[in-house]
Amino acid sequence: MYCVKKIKDDLFWVGGSDRRLALFENAYPIPRGISYNSYVLLDEKTVLFDTVDRAITGQFIENVEAVLDGRNLDYIVVNHMEPDHCATLGEIVRRYPDVKVVCNAKTVPIINQFYEFSVDSRAIVIKEGDTLNTGKHTFTFYLAPMVHWPEVMVTYDMTDKILFSADAFGTFGAMNGNLFADEVNFERDWLDDARRYYSNIVGKYGPSVQTLLKKVTPLDIQILCPLHGPVWRSDICWYVEKYQTWSSYAPEEQAVMIAYGSIYGNTENAANILASRLAEHGVRNIAMYDVSVTHPSVIISEAFRCSHLVFASATYNGGVFSSMEHLLLDMKSHNVQNRTVALMENGSWGVLAGKKMTEIISEMKNMTILDNMITIKSSVKEDQLADITAMADAIAQTL
Ligand SMILES: Cc1cc2nc3c(=O)[nH]c(=O)nc-3n(C[C@H](O)[C@H](O)[C@H](O)COP(=O)(O)O)c2cc1C
């Protein structure tokens, strides 16, 4: 049975959610599931905006058929060709053989690569600023290369002031009945997932996101329709502001994130002492993670949120503890930058973790590593407490 949501009299959400998938992109845990959003417009011409992941093909086809209610599909706008949004494109083309595919020049070869059918004869290839009229509605298109993939574009409905924003403004999390962000407590229940989605999926491409924001922020946007997560029809500026912060790699909060890699608990003990000292300095916003327990995507997201990052690691076979090395390399590849960093290292005979961590962090942009790294020889001793307190002082002073 179909399960659709009305956005406006002539615009419907025809997507669905997947709560079975363990790893989005086979990489990122999604304990709250994920939604794949797709939209149908019933104008003089009918339009489908993107499709969905193959996991929800059956639901999607029922939804599209129900909304079209016997009408033919005239256009499908392909804003993004990643398979979680285009896996069902072939099925749509089979069912609606006359459908025209509205996309840009970079999209065409990717469709032909993914599919057996050739899109060339049915493609309406648009350029930035081109318009498409479907009756009452006129659409214009803005290219958004690398706001996740090179072919990404966004589509603006000039009539009803709706932005179909592709992966931008998406979030992890299945739809739990409510479609609109103002129907849920987004800041309390969704923001962490939105940040984790942004930082891990799009975070590497901050300059590309900034370019897109420059194009779309002058627009009057009444409704924001991303490809994942809730649809926005109020407080859009609040969410855009988050994107401004994240894409410029500015910390969202003056806060301390401590990530430790510890085998037997002594490095963890040092991290706990530092956290206690920070608390004694009145720092309230402290987050701590064991890098062997918490998925790197969570810690990367926290690195986008927090102004100050502390990394504490045991030495492991002449290097950094492997989970910490994995995390730091992942952070580097996600372009984490502009943060104040403090380091703690531990080892029993040749302490090298700090040197290795410094090497990786120094390759990230504009990271200020505080002086006086703490070096622990196996376990924290009484005479090191003053050094840890001094580190807490230094962090608190720059918060
Ligand atoms: C597999 C393994 C490899 C290690 N390699 C080194 C090393 O190369 N250099 C060193 O100084 N300590 C090395 N250590 C020792 C630990 O770094 C050290 O005991 C440290 O205090 C452990 O901190 P933790 O209690 O937080 O796990 C190694 C420990 C293990 C288990």
The ligand as a Tripos MOL2 file, in Angstrom:
@<TRIPOS>MOLECULE
LIG
   31    33     1     0     0
SMALL
NO_CHARGES

@<TRIPOS>ATOM
      1 C1         50.7760   -4.6600   21.4280 C.3       1 LIG1
      2 C2         51.4420   -3.5830   22.1950 C.ar      1 LIG1
      3 C3         52.4370   -2.8390   21.6270 C.ar      1 LIG1
      4 C4         53.0630   -1.8250   22.3430 C.ar      1 LIG1
      5 N1         54.0410   -1.1190   21.7470 N.ar      1 LIG1
      6 C5         54.6920   -0.1760   22.4470 C.ar      1 LIG1
      7 C6         55.7560    0.5680   21.8880 C.ar      1 LIG1
      8 O1         56.0880    0.4080   20.7270 O.2       1 LIG1
      9 N2         56.4030    1.4680   22.6540 N.ar      1 LIG1
     10 C7         56.0460    1.6820   23.9520 C.ar      1 LIG1
     11 O2         56.6400    2.5310   24.5960 O.2       1 LIG1
     12 N3         55.0340    1.0200   24.5030 N.ar      1 LIG1
     13 C8         54.3520    0.0930   23.7960 C.ar      1 LIG1
     14 N4         53.3350   -0.6120   24.3520 N.ar      1 LIG1
     15 C9         53.0100   -0.3860   25.7660 C.3       1 LIG1
     16 C10        51.9020    0.5660   25.9950 C.3       1 LIG1
     17 O3         51.9500    1.6900   25.1910 O.3       1 LIG1
     18 C11        51.9880    1.0220   27.4370 C.3       1 LIG1
     19 O4         51.9710   -0.0920   28.3150 O.3       1 LIG1
     20 C12        50.9600    2.0190   27.8360 C.3       1 LIG1
     21 O5         51.1690    2.4100   29.1690 O.3       1 LIG1
     22 C13        49.5810    1.4380   27.7150 C.3       1 LIG1
     23 O6         48.6520    2.4190   28.0680 O.3       1 LIG1
     24 P1         47.1630    1.9920   28.4290 P.3       1 LIG1
     25 O7         47.1580    1.4760   29.8410 O.co2     1 LIG1
     26 O8         46.3810    3.2350   28.2710 O.co2     1 LIG1
     27 O9         46.7800    0.9520   27.4590 O.co2     1 LIG1
     28 C14        52.6680   -1.5780   23.6640 C.ar      1 LIG1
     29 C15        51.6290   -2.3060   24.2350 C.ar      1 LIG1
     30 C16        51.0180   -3.2970   23.5100 C.ar      1 LIG1
     31 C17        49.8810   -4.0730   24.1330 C.3       1 LIG1
@<TRIPOS>BOND
     1     1     2 1
     2     2     3 ar
     3     2    30 ar
     4     3     4 ar
     5     4     5 ar
     6     4    28 ar
     7     5     6 ar
     8     6     7 ar
     9     6    13 1
    10     7     8 2
    11     7     9 ar
    12     9    10 ar
    13    10    11 2
    14    10    12 ar
    15    12    13 ar
    16    13    14 ar
    17    14    15 1
    18    14    28 ar
    19    15    16 1
    20    16    17 1
    21    16    18 1
    22    18    19 1
    23    18    20 1
    24    20    21 1
    25    20    22 1
    26    22    23 1
    27    23    24 1
    28    24    25 2
    29    24    26 1
    30    24    27 1
    31    28    29 ar
    32    29    30 ar
    33    30    31 1
@<TRIPOS>SUBSTRUCTURE
     1 LIG1         1 GROUP 0 **** ****
